[in-house]
Amino acid sequence: MRRMLIVDDEPLIADGLYTYFAKADIEDMEILKVYSAKQALEWLDTVKVDIVLSDICMPGMDGMQLIQEIVDRWPRCKVILLTGHNEFEYAHQAIRNPCVADYLLKTEGMEKIRETVEQTLKQIARENDFRYQAEWFQEKMPKALPQLQRQLLLDLLKRRGAKAWMNLQEEFDAIRLPFRAELAVLPMLLRIEEWGSYESQSDQRLLCYAAANIAEELLGDKAAVKVAELDSRSLVCYIQPHAGQLQQHGLEQGWERTIRFVMGTLESIQQSCRDCLRLSVSIIAANQAVQWGGLQQSVNRLGLAVFDSPGYGMEKLMRLDITGETAGLSLRQDKLAAAELLLEHMKQRLLEGSDDWMCSFRQWVEITGEGGPDDPFLRLRLLHGIADMSLRTVQEAGLSEEAGREHDLAPMLHFNIHTRWSDIIAFYRETCQWIVLRRRDSCRHDESHILMNIHHYIKQHLDGDLSLTRIAQEVSLNPSYLSRWYKKVTGRGISDYILERRVEKSKELLLGTTLRMQDISGQLGFSDQHYFFRFFKKAVGCTPQEYRDQRKGAAETKM
């Protein structure tokens, strides 16, 4: 959201500009107004302002002095200066200040002022686009690349379905990963077995980083390689032949040479980690490349091999046949990994109160089988996983007390590997349905409470600050989001509600009190009673005095 502050010591002009720009309905821009530079500073000390539309000649602090205060607070704010006189010296000073977007005579009219405001908004957008893009790509992007690359490499281990891989090459190119999406990839796992004298987490993370650099440097001589930290002591390596290798020798021979080089280099990686870092490292490499869609299963199998082979904790050097008999060993690991992802997705949908949880639940049931897995270990792990997800969701949704009164969670304490799987599925389906229904009720209650607070604040402050920013602060929401949310929930803008309440309150004061028009306009937040007259006549069809006289005359006639 952009924010424009109108500053003029003449209320008639400030109110006129405010009304004009409020009606102009410039997308995603809030209009604020004040009647002095001192009041302007109060706003500038409270919120970020993007454009200041200010009079030059004001008592106390003029427009030129105000500019210095603006620059001190918000260096990227743009100032449009207004004056009733063609004062060359002011214009000359203004042009020299980089934050001044333009210098206008008030006699040039509203359309000219609006045109200047819109041009200034475009200038701000251009500057932001250039600034962020230039700084990002030239300065910040290189610094962020390692983290972005690591996030993508880890994300590849969680993807499911053909759609997840459709734009993979674009993703690689965007963050400069040296891979080709149409080629297979050779996965490899590095596991640190002993930390030696390194005990602190910060030291261990640095050593993981150093081990990854060693692997990338030694393998990078003949292959495209990137390493990502899988967990606190495991690193996963992604390897492909260099483009030149494929061009020179072709696809099949290029892969053969690359795999031969990789396998011959594994011992050197271990030796360098031992000599340079004093680390004991195991390396488990796949014996052949896999498609990107099969990466998750392959890495799971590599990880499982660490524990299933003899000599756990020793410095292993293994080539794993991921297509042979050992593939069956990882079936359990694959199911657990898939179930974990589905349960996490289900948890998010339940917290949102969305019916999309049912899709993830059906997929979870498909993975486990209607009768549940035969493997008792896998059965127990899956049972523990869905119980943990359900309890965490209930707690995070704030439904612990309600669950005690409305939905009995105790049966999950008695489920075991002998419980019929159909009973388990039925219980958790019912539990998830209860959670999502209660979550919807909670969301609706929250929305009603926020709406009530907004309306109460507006009714109590008709004579005060009813800017979108101030109302948003009252309910702790982003102003731009509040504007969109309010319109979505009520079907109208928040300014329409304020208008209705002011009309309603003005009628009450006109008929129920003997207050003067000046006092009534003040209680409704109008600094000038003439502005109140125009507002009332437009809304009701007659002047405030005519309305008071007509209603009182009608009441006397009835008597």
C-alpha positions in Angstrom: 0.0 0.0 0.0 1.1 3.5 -0.8 0.4 6.4 1.5 0.0 10.1 0.6 -0.1 12.9 3.2 -1.8 16.2 2.3 -0.4 19.2 4.3 -2.0 22.6 4.1 -2.8 25.2 6.8 -6.0 26.2 5.0 -8.6 23.6 6.0 -10.8 24.3 2.9 -7.9 23.4 0.6 -6.7 20.4 2.6 -10.3 19.1 2.8 -10.9 19.7 -0.9 -7.7 17.9 -1.9 -8.5 15.0 0.5 -12.1 14.6 -0.9 -10.9 14.8 -4.5 -8.2 12.1 -4.0 -10.5 9.9 -1.9 -13.0 9.9 -4.7 -10.3 9.4 -7.3 -9.9 5.9 -5.8 -6.3 5.4 -6.8 -5.6 1.7 -6.4 -4.0 0.7 -3.1 -3.3 4.2 -1.8 -4.4 5.7 1.5 -5.0 9.4 1.8 -4.1 11.3 5.0 -4.6 15.0 5.7 -3.3 17.5 8.3 -3.4 21.2 8.8 0.1 22.0 9.9 3.7 20.8 9.5 3.6 19.9 13.2 0.7 17.5 12.6 2.5 16.2 9.5 5.5 15.3 11.7 3.3 13.3 14.0 2.2 11.1 11.0 5.7 10.9 9.7 6.9 9.7 13.1 4.1 7.0 13.1 4.0 5.5 9.6 6.0 5.4 6.4 4.7 8.0 3.9 5.4 7.6 0.2 4.2 11.0 -1.1 3.7 14.4 0.7 1.5 16.9 -1.1 2.4 20.1 0.8 1.8 23.8 0.8 5.0 25.9 0.9 3.9 28.9 2.9 2.7 27.7 6.4 3.1 29.3 9.8 5.6 27.8 12.2 7.4 25.6 9.7 7.2 26.1 6.0 7.3 23.5 3.2 11.0 23.8 2.6 11.8 23.1 6.3 9.3 20.2 6.3 11.2 18.7 3.4 14.3 18.4 5.5 12.3 16.6 8.2 10.8 14.3 5.7 14.2 13.3 4.2 15.5 12.7 7.7 12.8 10.2 8.4 11.9 8.7 5.0 14.7 9.3 2.4 12.7 7.7 -0.4 9.5 9.8 0.1 8.6 12.1 -2.8 7.3 15.6 -2.1 5.0 17.7 -4.4 5.0 21.3 -3.4 2.0 23.6 -3.8 1.9 27.3 -3.7 -0.5 30.1 -4.4 2.3 32.3 -5.8 4.8 31.9 -8.6 7.8 32.2 -6.3 11.0 31.7 -8.2 13.3 31.3 -5.2 11.2 28.6 -3.7 11.0 26.8 -7.0 14.8 27.0 -7.4 15.4 25.5 -4.0 12.8 22.8 -4.6 14.3 21.7 -7.9 17.7 21.2 -6.3 16.3 18.8 -3.7 16.2 15.2 -5.1 13.2 14.2 -3.0 11.0 16.9 -4.6 9.0 15.4 -7.5 7.4 18.6 -8.7 6.5 22.2 -7.9 2.9 23.3 -8.7 0.8 26.4 -8.5 -2.6 25.8 -6.8 -4.2 27.7 -9.7 -3.2 24.9 -12.1 -6.2 22.9 -10.9 -7.0 19.4 -9.5 -6.5 17.5 -12.7 -2.9 18.8 -13.0 -2.3 17.9 -9.3 -3.7 14.4 -9.9 -1.6 13.9 -13.0 1.5 14.8 -11.0 0.6 12.4 -8.2 0.1 9.6 -10.7 3.4 10.3 -12.4 5.1 10.4 -9.0 3.6 7.0 -8.2 5.0 5.6 -11.5 8.4 7.2 -10.6 8.4 5.4 -7.2 7.5 2.1 -8.9 10.3 2.5 -11.5 12.8 3.4 -8.8 11.8 0.4 -6.7 11.9 -2.0 -9.6 15.4 -0.8 -10.6 16.7 -0.6 -7.1 15.5 -4.0 -6.0 16.3 -5.8 -9.2 19.7 -4.2 -9.6 20.7 -4.6 -6.0 19.4 -8.2 -5.9 21.1 -9.4 -9.1 24.3 -7.5 -8.7 24.9 -7.6 -5.0 22.5 -9.7 -3.0 21.8 -12.5 -5.4 25.3 -14.0 -5.4 25.3 -13.9 -1.6 21.9 -15.6 -1.4 22.6 -18.2 -4.1 24.1 -20.9 -1.8 21.0 -20.8 0.5 18.6 -20.7 -2.4 20.4 -23.6 -4.1 20.3 -25.7 -0.9 16.6 -25.0 -0.4 15.8 -26.2 -3.9 18.0 -29.3 -3.6 16.3 -30.3 -0.4 12.9 -29.6 -1.9 13.6 -32.1 -4.7 13.6 -34.8 -2.0 10.0 -34.0 -1.1 8.3 -33.6 -4.5 5.6 -36.0 -5.6 3.8 -36.3 -8.9 4.7 -35.4 -12.5 3.6 -31.7 -12.2 6.2 -31.0 -9.6 9.0 -31.5 -12.2 7.6 -29.6 -15.1 9.6 -26.4 -14.7 12.7 -27.9 -13.2 15.1 -26.5 -15.8 13.8 -23.0 -15.2 14.3 -23.4 -11.5 17.9 -24.6 -12.0 18.7 -21.7 -14.3 17.1 -19.1 -12.0 19.5 -19.9 -9.2 22.4 -21.0 -11.4 22.5 -24.6 -10.5 24.7 -26.5 -13.1 22.3 -29.3 -13.8 20.2 -30.3 -16.8 16.6 -31.4 -16.0 16.4 -33.9 -18.9 19.4 -35.8 -17.6 19.5 -38.3 -14.8 21.3 -37.6 -11.6 23.8 -39.6 -9.5 23.0 -39.4 -5.8 25.6 -39.8 -3.0 25.4 -39.5 0.8 28.2 -38.2 3.1 27.7 -39.0 6.7 29.9 -37.7 9.5 30.5 -40.6 11.9 32.7 -38.9 14.5 33.1 -35.2 15.4 36.3 -35.6 17.3 36.9 -32.7 19.6 34.2 -30.5 17.9 31.3 -30.4 20.4 29.5 -27.1 19.8 26.7 -27.0 17.1 28.3 -23.9 15.5 31.6 -25.8 15.0 29.8 -28.8 13.7 27.8 -26.8 11.1 31.0 -25.1 9.9 32.6 -28.6 9.5 29.6 -29.8 7.5 30.1 -26.8 5.3 33.8 -27.5 4.9 33.1 -31.2 4.1 30.7 -30.1 1.4 33.3 -27.8 -0.1 35.8 -30.6 -0.2 33.4 -32.9 -2.0 32.4 -30.2 -4.5 36.0 -29.2 -5.2 37.4 -32.8 -5.7 34.4 -34.0 -7.8 34.0 -30.7 -9.6 37.1 -31.5 -11.7 35.2 -33.8 -14.0 31.5 -33.4 -13.0 28.7 -30.9 -12.2 28.2 -31.3 -8.5 26.3 -29.7 -5.6 26.1 -30.7 -2.0 23.3 -29.8 0.5 23.0 -30.4 4.2 20.4 -33.1 4.7 20.5 -33.1 8.5 22.9 -32.3 11.3 25.4 -34.9 10.2 24.4 -36.0 6.7 25.1 -34.4 3.3 23.5 -35.3 0.0 25.4 -34.9 -3.2 23.9 -34.4 -6.7 26.2 -35.3 -9.6 25.9 -35.1 -13.4 28.5 -35.2 -16.2 30.0 -31.9 -17.4 28.4 -30.7 -20.6 31.8 -31.0 -22.3 32.1 -34.6 -21.2 28.8 -35.4 -22.9 29.6 -33.5 -26.1 33.0 -35.2 -26.4 32.0 -38.8 -25.5 28.2 -39.0 -25.9 25.6 -39.7 -23.3 26.3 -43.4 -22.4 30.1 -43.1 -22.4 30.0 -39.7 -20.7 28.1 -41.2 -17.8 30.4 -44.2 -17.6 33.5 -41.9 -17.4 31.8 -39.7 -14.8 30.7 -42.6 -12.6 34.2 -44.1 -12.8 35.7 -40.8 -11.8 33.3 -40.3 -8.9 33.9 -43.7 -7.5 37.6 -43.3 -7.8 37.5 -40.0 -5.9 35.4 -41.1 -2.9 38.5 -42.3 -1.0 40.2 -39.0 -1.6 37.2 -37.1 -0.2 37.4 -39.3 3.0 41.1 -38.8 3.3 40.8 -35.0 2.9 38.1 -34.8 5.5 40.3 -36.9 7.9 43.5 -34.9 7.2 42.2 -31.4 6.9 39.1 -31.5 9.2 39.9 -34.4 11.6 36.5 -35.9 10.7 35.5 -39.5 10.2 33.2 -39.6 7.2 31.2 -42.5 5.6 30.3 -42.2 1.9 27.5 -44.2 0.3 27.1 -43.7 -3.5 24.5 -45.1 -5.9 25.9 -47.4 -8.5 24.0 -45.7 -11.3 22.1 -42.5 -12.1 18.3 -42.1 -11.5 15.7 -39.8 -12.9 14.9 -36.7 -10.8 11.5 -38.1 -9.9 13.2 -41.2 -8.3 15.6 -39.1 -6.3 13.7 -39.3 -3.0 13.5 -43.1 -3.0 17.2 -43.4 -3.9 18.4 -41.0 -1.2 16.2 -42.9 1.3 17.9 -46.1 0.3 21.3 -44.6 0.7 20.4 -43.4 4.2 19.0 -46.8 5.1 22.1 -48.6 4.0 24.1 -46.7 6.6 22.1 -48.5 9.4 21.4 -51.8 7.7 25.0 -52.7 6.9 27.5 -54.1 9.5 29.8 -51.7 11.3 27.5 -48.9 12.2 29.6 -45.8 13.2 32.7 -47.0 11.3 34.1 -45.1 8.3 32.2 -46.8 5.4 32.8 -46.6 1.7 30.0 -48.2 -0.2 28.6 -48.4 -3.7 24.9 -49.3 -3.4 22.9 -51.2 -6.1 19.7 -49.2 -5.8 18.1 -51.3 -8.6 18.9 -54.7 -7.3 17.9 -56.7 -4.2 18.7 -53.9 -1.8 15.9 -51.9 -3.3 13.4 -53.9 -1.2 15.1 -52.8 2.0 13.9 -49.2 1.5 10.2 -49.9 0.9 9.5 -49.2 4.6 11.6 -46.0 4.5 9.8 -44.8 1.3 6.3 -45.3 2.8 7.3 -43.5 6.0 8.7 -40.5 4.1 5.6 -40.2 1.9 3.3 -40.6 4.9 5.2 -37.9 6.8 4.8 -35.4 3.9 1.0 -36.1 3.6 0.4 -35.7 7.3 2.2 -32.3 7.3 0.1 -31.2 4.4 -3.0 -32.5 6.1 -2.1 -30.5 9.3 -1.9 -27.2 7.4 -5.2 -27.8 5.7 -6.9 -28.6 9.0 -5.6 -25.4 10.6 -6.9 -23.5 7.6 -10.4 -25.1 8.1 -10.1 -26.4 4.5 -11.8 -29.5 3.1 -8.5 -30.2 1.2 -7.4 -32.3 4.1 -9.5 -35.1 2.8 -7.4 -35.5 -0.3 -4.2 -36.0 1.8 -6.0 -38.3 4.1 -7.2 -40.5 1.3 -3.6 -40.7 -0.1 -2.3 -41.6 3.4 -4.9 -44.4 3.5 -3.7 -45.6 0.1 -0.1 -45.7 1.2 -0.9 -47.6 4.4 -3.5 -49.9 2.7 -7.0 -50.5 3.9 -5.9 -53.3 6.2 -2.7 -51.6 7.2 0.9 -52.7 6.6 1.9 -56.2 7.6 5.3 -55.0 8.9 4.6 -54.4 12.7 7.4 -51.8 12.8 6.0 -49.8 9.9 2.5 -50.1 11.3 3.6 -48.7 14.6 5.5 -45.8 13.0 2.5 -44.9 10.9 0.2 -45.0 13.9 2.5 -42.8 15.9 2.8 -40.4 13.0 -0.9 -39.7 12.6 -1.4 -39.6 16.4 1.3 -37.0 16.7 -0.1 -34.9 13.8 -3.6 -34.9 15.3 -2.4 -33.9 18.8 -0.2 -31.1 17.4 -3.0 -29.8 15.3 -5.5 -29.8 18.2 -2.9 -27.9 20.3 -1.9 -25.3 17.7 -5.6 -24.7 16.8 -6.3 -23.9 20.5 -8.8 -26.7 20.7 -7.4 -28.7 23.7 -10.2 -27.8 26.1 -12.9 -28.3 23.5 -11.5 -31.7 22.7 -11.8 -32.7 26.3 -15.5 -31.8 26.3 -16.7 -32.6 22.7 -14.4 -35.2 21.2 -12.8 -38.1 23.1 -9.2 -38.5 22.0 -8.5 -41.2 24.6 -8.9 -44.2 22.1 -5.6 -43.2 20.4 -3.8 -44.1 23.7 -5.1 -47.7 23.3 -4.4 -48.2 19.6 -1.6 -50.7 18.9 -0.3 -53.0 16.2 -3.2 -55.4 16.8 -6.0 -52.8 16.5 -8.0 -53.2 13.3 -6.7 -50.7 10.8 -10.3 -49.8 9.6 -11.1 -48.7 13.2 -8.0 -46.5 13.2 -8.9 -44.9 9.9 -12.5 -44.3 11.0 -11.3 -42.7 14.3 -8.9 -40.3 12.7 -11.3 -39.4 9.9 -13.8 -38.4 12.5 -11.2 -36.6 14.5 -10.1 -34.6 11.4 -13.7 -33.7 10.6 -14.2 -32.4 14.1 -11.0 -30.4 14.0 -11.9 -28.7 10.6 -15.4 -27.9 11.7 -14.3 -26.4 15.0 -11.5 -24.5 13.2 -14.1 -22.9 10.8 -16.2 -21.9 13.8 -13.1 -20.3 15.4 -12.2 -18.5 12.2 -15.8 -17.1 11.8 -15.7 -16.0 15.5 -12.4 -14.3 15.0 -13.7 -12.5 11.9 -16.9 -11.4 13.8 -14.8 -10.2 16.7 -12.5 -8.1 14.5 -15.5 -6.7 12.6 -17.1 -5.7 15.8 -14.0 -4.0 17.1 -13.6 -2.1 13.8 -17.2 -0.8 14.0 -17.0 0.0 17.7 -13.8 2.0 17.1 -15.3 4.0 14.2 -18.5 4.8 16.2 -16.4 6.0 19.1 -14.0 8.1 17.1 -16.1 9.9 14.5 -14.5 13.1 15.6 -11.0 11.7 15.4 -8.5 9.8 13.3 -10.4 7.3 11.1 -7.6 6.7 8.6 -7.2 3.1 7.4 -3.8 3.0 9.1 -5.2 3.9 12.5 -8.1 1.5 12.2 -5.7 -1.3 11.1 -3.5 -0.6 14.2 -6.6 -1.1 16.4 -7.0 -4.7 15.2 -3.3 -5.4 14.5 -3.8 -5.9 10.7 -1.9 -4.7 7.7 -3.8 -1.6 6.3 -3.9 -2.9 2.7 -5.0 -6.3 3.8 -7.7 -4.8 6.1 -9.1 -2.9 3.2 -9.4 -6.0 1.0 -10.6 -8.2 3.8 -13.3 -5.8 4.9 -14.7 -5.5 1.4 -14.7 -9.3 1.0 -16.5 -9.9 4.3 -19.1 -7.0 4.1 -19.3 -6.4 0.4 -18.5 -2.7 0.7 -15.5 -0.4 1.5 -14.7 0.7 5.0 -15.0 4.3 3.9 -18.7 3.6 3.0 -19.3 2.4 6.6 -17.7 5.5 8.0 -19.8 7.7 5.7 -23.0 6.0 6.9 -22.1 6.4 10.6 -21.4 10.1 10.1 -24.7 10.6 8.4 -26.5 8.7 11.1 -24.7 10.6 13.9 -25.3 14.0 12.2 -29.0 13.3 12.1 -29.0 12.3 15.8 -27.3 15.5 16.7 -29.4 17.7 14.5 -32.7 16.3 15.9 -31.7 15.4 19.5 -29.7 18.4 20.4 -29.6 22.2 20.0 -25.9 22.2 19.1 -24.7 24.8 16.6 -23.6 23.5 13.2 -20.0 24.3 14.0 -20.2 22.1 17.1 -21.9 19.3 15.2 -19.4 19.4 12.4 -16.6 19.2 15.0 -18.1 16.1 16.6 -18.2 14.4 13.2 -14.5 15.1 12.5 -15.0 18.0 10.0 -12.6 20.9 10.5 -14.7 23.2 8.5 -18.5 23.5 8.8 -18.8 24.4 5.1 -17.3 21.1 4.3 -19.8 19.4 6.6 -22.7 21.2 4.8 -21.5 19.9 1.4 -21.1 16.4 2.8 -24.5 16.3 4.4 -26.3 17.8 1.4 -24.7 15.2 -0.9 -25.7 12.3 1.4 -29.2 13.5 2.4 -30.3 15.8 -0.3 -30.7 19.0 1.8 -28.6 21.1 4.1 -28.3 20.3 7.8 -30.4 23.3 8.8 -33.1 22.4 6.3 -33.2 18.8 7.6 -33.5 20.0 11.2 -36.3 22.5 10.3 -38.2 20.0 8.2 -38.2 17.2 10.8 -39.0 19.6 13.7 -41.8 21.2 11.7 -43.2 17.7 10.9 -43.1 16.8 14.6 -44.9 19.9 15.6 -47.6 19.4 13.0 -48.3 15.9 14.4 -48.7 17.3 17.9 
